[in-house]
Amino acid sequence: MEKYSDIPVDELKPNPEVEAHLLHDINPEGIHLLVQYAIYTLGGRWPEAEPHILQHAPEAYYYAKSVIKGRWPEAESVIMQDPELAYNYAKEIIRGRWPEAEPYIMEYPLYAYKYARDVIKGRWPEAEPIIAESPEEALWYAQDVIQGRWPEAEKNISLDDPDYGVWRQYMKYLEELGMGVDLWERKTW
């Protein structure tokens, strides 16, 4: 008999022997197979596998999204520790703010910006100092969230690699809004 992990899970039929083998073969690939088996073979939750899935944030997020199709409170403490997954969980599953995860999300300017744009749908003052540290995310935050000039971030935006041109993009954006910035004003930072 071939290894169960070599058989595509969508070709398997629910089978206690297969389930026992999958539950025994616990490694990162094995956790992924548990989730795939729940989705494609069982078509729903697999309580015996959940303690294993809970130990891996990416698979816990995927299980909540694809199997539970909603919040999975038991997994939230694991999911929230990964800023990208926490942002996606708030956006795709909670469909709103997730205050308990916000300290983790705001650790990374990219996910803080995306969370403000897609979840809060407005400014996120608590995360602005972190977002402002990254020239590119600060530019996007000014454009997509503030929808205007962001003087508090301009110093960092101007420090970006001149070949990349984030400052030029910011200046062009402000010109399009009719809010050009006097370049001499930069010397006051």
C-alpha atoms as an extended CHARMM CRD file, in Angstrom:
* protein
*
       189  EXT
         1         1  MET       CA              0.0000000000        0.0000000000        0.0000000000  PROA      1               0.0000000000
         2         2  GLU       CA              1.3430000000        3.4790000000       -0.8270000000  PROA      2               0.0000000000
         3         3  LYS       CA              1.8250000000        6.0880000000        1.8680000000  PROA      3               0.0000000000
         4         4  TYR       CA             -1.3640000000        7.9800000000        2.6380000000  PROA      4               0.0000000000
         5         5  SER       CA              0.5280000000       11.2670000000        2.3470000000  PROA      5               0.0000000000
         6         6  ASP       CA              1.2170000000       10.3840000000       -1.3280000000  PROA      6               0.0000000000
         7         7  ILE       CA             -2.4920000000       10.1120000000       -2.1450000000  PROA      7               0.0000000000
         8         8  PRO       CA             -4.1710000000       13.4040000000       -3.0230000000  PROA      8               0.0000000000
         9         9  VAL       CA             -6.5610000000       14.1240000000       -0.1590000000  PROA      9               0.0000000000
        10        10  ASP       CA             -9.3800000000       14.9900000000       -2.5470000000  PROA      10              0.0000000000
        11        11  GLU       CA             -9.2550000000       11.3630000000       -3.7670000000  PROA      11              0.0000000000
        12        12  LEU       CA             -9.5860000000        9.8890000000       -0.2880000000  PROA      12              0.0000000000
        13        13  LYS       CA            -12.8520000000        8.7720000000        1.2160000000  PROA      13              0.0000000000
        14        14  PRO       CA            -13.3910000000        9.1750000000        4.9610000000  PROA      14              0.0000000000
        15        15  ASN       CA            -11.5270000000        6.2850000000        6.5050000000  PROA      15              0.0000000000
        16        16  PRO       CA            -10.5440000000        5.7450000000       10.1710000000  PROA      16              0.0000000000
        17        17  GLU       CA             -7.3020000000        4.0280000000        9.1180000000  PROA      17              0.0000000000
        18        18  VAL       CA             -6.2900000000        7.0110000000        6.9790000000  PROA      18              0.0000000000
        19        19  GLU       CA             -7.2510000000        9.4010000000        9.7550000000  PROA      19              0.0000000000
        20        20  ALA       CA             -5.1460000000        7.4770000000       12.2830000000  PROA      20              0.0000000000
        21        21  HSD       CA             -2.1720000000        7.5800000000        9.9100000000  PROA      21              0.0000000000
        22        22  LEU       CA             -2.5610000000       11.3070000000        9.2540000000  PROA      22              0.0000000000
        23        23  LEU       CA             -2.8450000000       12.0400000000       12.9660000000  PROA      23              0.0000000000
        24        24  HSD       CA              0.3030000000       10.0080000000       13.6030000000  PROA      24              0.0000000000
        25        25  ASP       CA              2.3350000000       11.7460000000       10.8450000000  PROA      25              0.0000000000
        26        26  ILE       CA              2.5470000000       15.1240000000       12.5760000000  PROA      26              0.0000000000
        27        27  ASN       CA              5.0600000000       17.5320000000       11.0580000000  PROA      27              0.0000000000
        28        28  PRO       CA              4.5430000000       20.8420000000        9.2060000000  PROA      28              0.0000000000
        29        29  GLU       CA              3.5260000000       19.0150000000        6.0300000000  PROA      29              0.0000000000
        30        30  GLY       CA              1.3950000000       16.6450000000        8.0730000000  PROA      30              0.0000000000
        31        31  ILE       CA             -0.4950000000       19.5560000000        9.6750000000  PROA      31              0.0000000000
        32        32  HSD       CA             -1.2530000000       20.8730000000        6.2110000000  PROA      32              0.0000000000
        33        33  LEU       CA             -2.5620000000       17.4400000000        5.2260000000  PROA      33              0.0000000000
        34        34  LEU       CA             -4.8580000000       17.4220000000        8.2630000000  PROA      34              0.0000000000
        35        35  VAL       CA             -6.4510000000       20.6550000000        7.0920000000  PROA      35              0.0000000000
        36        36  GLN       CA             -6.6810000000       19.4330000000        3.5020000000  PROA      36              0.0000000000
        37        37  TYR       CA             -8.2880000000       16.1780000000        4.6450000000  PROA      37              0.0000000000
        38        38  ALA       CA            -10.8570000000       18.1030000000        6.6960000000  PROA      38              0.0000000000
        39        39  ILE       CA            -11.6980000000       20.3220000000        3.7140000000  PROA      39              0.0000000000
        40        40  TYR       CA            -11.7000000000       17.8870000000        0.8140000000  PROA      40              0.0000000000
        41        41  THR       CA            -12.4620000000       14.5400000000        2.3860000000  PROA      41              0.0000000000
        42        42  LEU       CA            -14.5520000000       15.2200000000        5.4510000000  PROA      42              0.0000000000
        43        43  GLY       CA            -16.0890000000       18.4460000000        4.2040000000  PROA      43              0.0000000000
        44        44  GLY       CA            -16.0890000000       19.8990000000        7.6910000000  PROA      44              0.0000000000
        45        45  ARG       CA            -14.5160000000       19.9950000000       11.1040000000  PROA      45              0.0000000000
        46        46  TRP       CA            -12.2540000000       17.2300000000       12.3330000000  PROA      46              0.0000000000
        47        47  PRO       CA            -12.1720000000       17.5270000000       16.1410000000  PROA      47              0.0000000000
        48        48  GLU       CA             -9.4420000000       14.9060000000       16.5770000000  PROA      48              0.0000000000
        49        49  ALA       CA             -7.0620000000       16.9440000000       14.4090000000  PROA      49              0.0000000000
        50        50  GLU       CA             -7.8160000000       20.3450000000       15.9020000000  PROA      50              0.0000000000
        51        51  PRO       CA             -5.3130000000       20.1310000000       18.8170000000  PROA      51              0.0000000000
        52        52  HSD       CA             -2.5390000000       19.5880000000       16.2450000000  PROA      52              0.0000000000
        53        53  ILE       CA             -3.7850000000       22.2930000000       13.8750000000  PROA      53              0.0000000000
        54        54  LEU       CA             -3.9760000000       24.7580000000       16.7780000000  PROA      54              0.0000000000
        55        55  GLN       CA             -0.2030000000       24.5880000000       17.1700000000  PROA      55              0.0000000000
        56        56  HSD       CA              0.5220000000       26.1080000000       13.7480000000  PROA      56              0.0000000000
        57        57  ALA       CA             -0.7510000000       29.6180000000       13.0730000000  PROA      57              0.0000000000
        58        58  PRO       CA             -0.9170000000       29.4180000000        9.2490000000  PROA      58              0.0000000000
        59        59  GLU       CA             -2.8460000000       26.1730000000        9.2950000000  PROA      59              0.0000000000
        60        60  ALA       CA             -5.0930000000       27.3600000000       12.1420000000  PROA      60              0.0000000000
        61        61  TYR       CA             -5.9770000000       30.4560000000       10.0980000000  PROA      61              0.0000000000
        62        62  TYR       CA             -6.6140000000       28.3620000000        6.9840000000  PROA      62              0.0000000000
        63        63  TYR       CA             -8.7520000000       25.8930000000        8.9750000000  PROA      63              0.0000000000
        64        64  ALA       CA            -10.8240000000       28.7190000000       10.4750000000  PROA      64              0.0000000000
        65        65  LYS       CA            -11.3220000000       30.2940000000        7.0590000000  PROA      65              0.0000000000
        66        66  SER       CA            -11.9060000000       27.1520000000        4.9770000000  PROA      66              0.0000000000
        67        67  VAL       CA            -13.3920000000       24.6200000000        7.3730000000  PROA      67              0.0000000000
        68        68  ILE       CA            -15.0630000000       26.5110000000       10.2150000000  PROA      68              0.0000000000
        69        69  LYS       CA            -15.8540000000       29.4630000000        7.9390000000  PROA      69              0.0000000000
        70        70  GLY       CA            -15.8490000000       31.7840000000       10.8890000000  PROA      70              0.0000000000
        71        71  ARG       CA            -14.1180000000       32.6260000000       14.1080000000  PROA      71              0.0000000000
        72        72  TRP       CA            -12.2300000000       29.8990000000       15.9080000000  PROA      72              0.0000000000
        73        73  PRO       CA            -11.7200000000       31.2870000000       19.4370000000  PROA      73              0.0000000000
        74        74  GLU       CA             -9.4290000000       28.4340000000       20.4830000000  PROA      74              0.0000000000
        75        75  ALA       CA             -6.9520000000       29.3830000000       17.7230000000  PROA      75              0.0000000000
        76        76  GLU       CA             -7.0250000000       33.1390000000       18.0880000000  PROA      76              0.0000000000
        77        77  SER       CA             -4.1840000000       33.3430000000       20.6260000000  PROA      77              0.0000000000
        78        78  VAL       CA             -1.9270000000       31.5410000000       18.1200000000  PROA      78              0.0000000000
        79        79  ILE       CA             -3.1310000000       33.3590000000       14.9940000000  PROA      79              0.0000000000
        80        80  MET       CA             -2.8030000000       36.8360000000       16.5120000000  PROA      80              0.0000000000
        81        81  GLN       CA              0.9230000000       36.3970000000       17.0900000000  PROA      81              0.0000000000
        82        82  ASP       CA              1.5780000000       36.5090000000       13.3430000000  PROA      82              0.0000000000
        83        83  PRO       CA              0.8730000000       40.0860000000       12.1530000000  PROA      83              0.0000000000
        84        84  GLU       CA              0.0100000000       39.0400000000        8.5960000000  PROA      84              0.0000000000
        85        85  LEU       CA             -2.3640000000       36.3000000000        9.7140000000  PROA      85              0.0000000000
        86        86  ALA       CA             -3.8810000000       38.5490000000       12.3790000000  PROA      86              0.0000000000
        87        87  TYR       CA             -4.5820000000       41.2130000000        9.7560000000  PROA      87              0.0000000000
        88        88  ASN       CA             -6.1110000000       38.6380000000        7.3920000000  PROA      88              0.0000000000
        89        89  TYR       CA             -8.1710000000       37.0570000000       10.2000000000  PROA      89              0.0000000000
        90        90  ALA       CA             -9.5910000000       40.4600000000       11.1550000000  PROA      90              0.0000000000
        91        91  LYS       CA            -10.3000000000       41.3590000000        7.5290000000  PROA      91              0.0000000000
        92        92  GLU       CA            -11.5850000000       38.0270000000        6.2000000000  PROA      92              0.0000000000
        93        93  ILE       CA            -13.0650000000       36.2450000000        9.2050000000  PROA      93              0.0000000000
        94        94  ILE       CA            -13.9780000000       38.7830000000       11.8820000000  PROA      94              0.0000000000
        95        95  ARG       CA            -14.7190000000       41.4500000000        9.2700000000  PROA      95              0.0000000000
        96        96  GLY       CA            -13.9340000000       44.1380000000       11.7620000000  PROA      96              0.0000000000
        97        97  ARG       CA            -11.4900000000       45.2890000000       14.3680000000  PROA      97              0.0000000000
        98        98  TRP       CA             -9.7200000000       42.7430000000       16.5160000000  PROA      98              0.0000000000
        99        99  PRO       CA             -8.4940000000       44.7500000000       19.5210000000  PROA      99              0.0000000000
       100       100  GLU       CA             -6.6760000000       41.8150000000       21.1400000000  PROA      100             0.0000000000
       101       101  ALA       CA             -4.4740000000       41.4020000000       18.0340000000  PROA      101             0.0000000000
       102       102  GLU       CA             -3.7890000000       45.0720000000       17.3720000000  PROA      102             0.0000000000
       103       103  PRO       CA             -0.5230000000       45.1740000000       19.4010000000  PROA      103             0.0000000000
       104       104  TYR       CA              0.8390000000       42.3910000000       17.1550000000  PROA      104             0.0000000000
       105       105  ILE       CA             -0.4650000000       43.9020000000       13.9170000000  PROA      105             0.0000000000
       106       106  MET       CA              1.0330000000       47.2930000000       14.6460000000  PROA      106             0.0000000000
       107       107  GLU       CA              4.5110000000       45.7760000000       15.0430000000  PROA      107             0.0000000000
       108       108  TYR       CA              4.9030000000       45.8080000000       11.2510000000  PROA      108             0.0000000000
       109       109  PRO       CA              4.2500000000       48.9540000000        9.2240000000  PROA      109             0.0000000000
       110       110  LEU       CA              2.8500000000       47.0530000000        6.2230000000  PROA      110             0.0000000000
       111       111  TYR       CA              0.1640000000       45.2270000000        8.1960000000  PROA      111             0.0000000000
       112       112  ALA       CA             -0.5910000000       48.2670000000       10.3450000000  PROA      112             0.0000000000
       113       113  TYR       CA             -1.1970000000       50.2740000000        7.1660000000  PROA      113             0.0000000000
       114       114  LYS       CA             -3.3490000000       47.5150000000        5.6280000000  PROA      114             0.0000000000
       115       115  TYR       CA             -5.3230000000       47.0850000000        8.8600000000  PROA      115             0.0000000000
       116       116  ALA       CA             -6.0620000000       50.8240000000        8.9700000000  PROA      116             0.0000000000
       117       117  ARG       CA             -7.0420000000       50.8380000000        5.2870000000  PROA      117             0.0000000000
       118       118  ASP       CA             -9.0500000000       47.6100000000        5.1000000000  PROA      118             0.0000000000
       119       119  VAL       CA            -10.3650000000       46.9360000000        8.5980000000  PROA      119             0.0000000000
       120       120  ILE       CA            -10.5770000000       50.2420000000       10.4350000000  PROA      120             0.0000000000
       121       121  LYS       CA            -11.2230000000       52.0740000000        7.1630000000  PROA      121             0.0000000000
       122       122  GLY       CA             -9.6660000000       55.1920000000        8.5760000000  PROA      122             0.0000000000
       123       123  ARG       CA             -6.7950000000       56.5530000000       10.5830000000  PROA      123             0.0000000000
       124       124  TRP       CA             -5.2510000000       54.4380000000       13.3070000000  PROA      124             0.0000000000
       125       125  PRO       CA             -3.4980000000       56.9600000000       15.5660000000  PROA      125             0.0000000000
       126       126  GLU       CA             -1.9420000000       54.3280000000       17.8390000000  PROA      126             0.0000000000
       127       127  ALA       CA             -0.0930000000       52.7720000000       14.8790000000  PROA      127             0.0000000000
       128       128  GLU       CA              0.8860000000       55.9450000000       13.0560000000  PROA      128             0.0000000000
       129       129  PRO       CA              4.3570000000       56.2220000000       14.6700000000  PROA      129             0.0000000000
       130       130  ILE       CA              5.1730000000       52.6950000000       13.4460000000  PROA      130             0.0000000000
       131       131  ILE       CA              3.7280000000       53.2700000000        9.9670000000  PROA      131             0.0000000000
       132       132  ALA       CA              5.6230000000       56.5640000000        9.6920000000  PROA      132             0.0000000000
       133       133  GLU       CA              8.9260000000       54.7050000000       10.2050000000  PROA      133             0.0000000000
       134       134  SER       CA              8.6110000000       53.0390000000        6.8050000000  PROA      134             0.0000000000
       135       135  PRO       CA              8.7600000000       55.4610000000        3.8680000000  PROA      135             0.0000000000
       136       136  GLU       CA              6.7420000000       53.3050000000        1.4830000000  PROA      136             0.0000000000
       137       137  GLU       CA              3.9880000000       52.4130000000        3.9510000000  PROA      137             0.0000000000
       138       138  ALA       CA              3.8800000000       56.0450000000        5.1000000000  PROA      138             0.0000000000
       139       139  LEU       CA              3.2980000000       57.1100000000        1.4900000000  PROA      139             0.0000000000
       140       140  TRP       CA              0.5110000000       54.5650000000        1.0530000000  PROA      140             0.0000000000
       141       141  TYR       CA             -1.0490000000       55.5340000000        4.3890000000  PROA      141             0.0000000000
       142       142  ALA       CA             -1.0530000000       59.2040000000        3.3610000000  PROA      142             0.0000000000
       143       143  GLN       CA             -2.6150000000       58.3470000000       -0.0010000000  PROA      143             0.0000000000
       144       144  ASP       CA             -5.1020000000       55.6530000000        0.9630000000  PROA      144             0.0000000000
       145       145  VAL       CA             -6.0200000000       56.3870000000        4.5740000000  PROA      145             0.0000000000
       146       146  ILE       CA             -5.3720000000       60.0520000000        5.2790000000  PROA      146             0.0000000000
       147       147  GLN       CA             -6.0260000000       60.9620000000        1.6490000000  PROA      147             0.0000000000
       148       148  GLY       CA             -3.8380000000       63.9930000000        1.9810000000  PROA      148             0.0000000000
       149       149  ARG       CA             -0.6450000000       65.3710000000        3.4050000000  PROA      149             0.0000000000
       150       150  TRP       CA              0.9320000000       63.6790000000        6.4170000000  PROA      150             0.0000000000
       151       151  PRO       CA              3.4820000000       66.1500000000        7.8000000000  PROA      151             0.0000000000
       152       152  GLU       CA              4.4650000000       63.8870000000       10.7180000000  PROA      152             0.0000000000
       153       153  ALA       CA              5.8100000000       61.2740000000        8.2900000000  PROA      153             0.0000000000
       154       154  GLU       CA              7.4240000000       63.5510000000        5.7200000000  PROA      154             0.0000000000
       155       155  LYS       CA             10.8840000000       63.4400000000        7.2760000000  PROA      155             0.0000000000
       156       156  ASN       CA             10.9790000000       59.6410000000        7.0250000000  PROA      156             0.0000000000
       157       157  ILE       CA              9.4320000000       59.6350000000        3.5650000000  PROA      157             0.0000000000
       158       158  SER       CA             12.1450000000       62.0410000000        2.3900000000  PROA      158             0.0000000000
       159       159  LEU       CA             14.9000000000       59.7800000000        3.7430000000  PROA      159             0.0000000000
       160       160  ASP       CA             14.0220000000       56.9360000000        1.3930000000  PROA      160             0.0000000000
       161       161  ASP       CA             16.4490000000       55.8310000000       -1.2970000000  PROA      161             0.0000000000
       162       162  PRO       CA             16.3450000000       58.6000000000       -3.9300000000  PROA      162             0.0000000000
       163       163  ASP       CA             16.5640000000       56.0200000000       -6.7280000000  PROA      163             0.0000000000
       164       164  TYR       CA             13.3370000000       54.4340000000       -5.5290000000  PROA      164             0.0000000000
       165       165  GLY       CA             11.5460000000       57.7500000000       -5.4300000000  PROA      165             0.0000000000
       166       166  VAL       CA              9.0390000000       57.4540000000       -2.5880000000  PROA      166             0.0000000000
       167       167  TRP       CA              9.5600000000       61.1370000000       -1.7900000000  PROA      167             0.0000000000
       168       168  ARG       CA              8.9730000000       62.0180000000       -5.4630000000  PROA      168             0.0000000000
       169       169  GLN       CA              5.8040000000       59.9210000000       -5.4660000000  PROA      169             0.0000000000
       170       170  TYR       CA              4.6210000000       61.6830000000       -2.3350000000  PROA      170             0.0000000000
       171       171  MET       CA              5.3610000000       65.1220000000       -3.8220000000  PROA      171             0.0000000000
       172       172  LYS       CA              3.5860000000       64.1860000000       -7.0700000000  PROA      172             0.0000000000
       173       173  TYR       CA              0.5860000000       62.9500000000       -5.0800000000  PROA      173             0.0000000000
       174       174  LEU       CA              0.4040000000       66.2110000000       -3.1310000000  PROA      174             0.0000000000
       175       175  GLU       CA              0.6970000000       68.2210000000       -6.3430000000  PROA      175             0.0000000000
       176       176  GLU       CA             -2.2460000000       66.2710000000       -7.7890000000  PROA      176             0.0000000000
       177       177  LEU       CA             -4.2190000000       67.2820000000       -4.7040000000  PROA      177             0.0000000000
       178       178  GLY       CA             -3.1300000000       70.8850000000       -5.0840000000  PROA      178             0.0000000000
       179       179  MET       CA             -1.1550000000       70.6400000000       -1.8290000000  PROA      179             0.0000000000
       180       180  GLY       CA              2.4250000000       71.0020000000       -3.0120000000  PROA      180             0.0000000000
       181       181  VAL       CA              5.0550000000       71.2780000000       -0.3100000000  PROA      181             0.0000000000
       182       182  ASP       CA              7.7520000000       73.9330000000       -0.4740000000  PROA      182             0.0000000000
       183       183  LEU       CA             10.9980000000       71.9620000000       -0.6560000000  PROA      183             0.0000000000
       184       184  TRP       CA             12.6650000000       74.5140000000        1.6200000000  PROA      184             0.0000000000
       185       185  GLU       CA             10.1570000000       73.4810000000        4.2630000000  PROA      185             0.0000000000
       186       186  ARG       CA             12.0030000000       70.1400000000        4.4970000000  PROA      186             0.0000000000
       187       187  LYS       CA             14.9780000000       71.8800000000        6.0950000000  PROA      187             0.0000000000
       188       188  THR       CA             12.9500000000       72.5250000000        9.2280000000  PROA      188             0.0000000000
       189       189  TRP       CA             12.8230000000       68.8440000000       10.2200000000  PROA      189             0.0000000000
